[in-house]
Amino acid sequence: MKQMMPYKKVLFICTENVCHSIMAEAVLTAVKGKRPLAVESRGLVVLFPEPLNPKAVAVLKSNELTPSREYSKEFVPELDVTEGTLILTMSEKERNQVLGMAGRFPMPADVCTLGEFAGERADIKSPYGGSLADYGAYYEYIDILVKMAAEKLFKEDGK
């Protein structure tokens, strides 16, 4: 990854935007406090707005977090990439898909996996079809990675 720019926006991206990226968005939104950082999430395969995964929503609420919306939202590079955007995907496959769209970005953006940005090398595996406890464990992992990423982000901005 190249030299980091001062970020104005963090955009979490997963495949459907019904679980992974929504959880990461909620955690970073809570952690950032009053910092002037836009935090959003999108999905790569969103044919129509789908309701969020109820287990993901339940886990967020049990951790006193609230999703930013009730339905998934599609990633539209021309609209979603703005000046100073950092795109964090949940997997290497998603990162590569986003990088394949880079010609549609209206301006440069840094793109990497959440794990890579946080200093870990593993993809985030989906708890899809698992129990509420599986989603809880999954949330804990995302929570740790997002907080590691936030530490790096906020160290860079000096706040």
LINWOBEL-V66184 format. One record per helix or strand of 3 or more residues. SS is the DSSP state (H for helix, E for strand). FROM is the first residue (numbers start at 1). LEN is the number of residues. If there is no record, write none. Layout:
BEGIN
SS	FROM	LEN
SS	FROM	LEN
END
This chain:
BEGIN
E	9	6
H	20	13
E	38	6
H	54	9
H	77	4
E	85	5
H	92	9
H	102	3
E	110	4
H	114	5
H	132	25
END
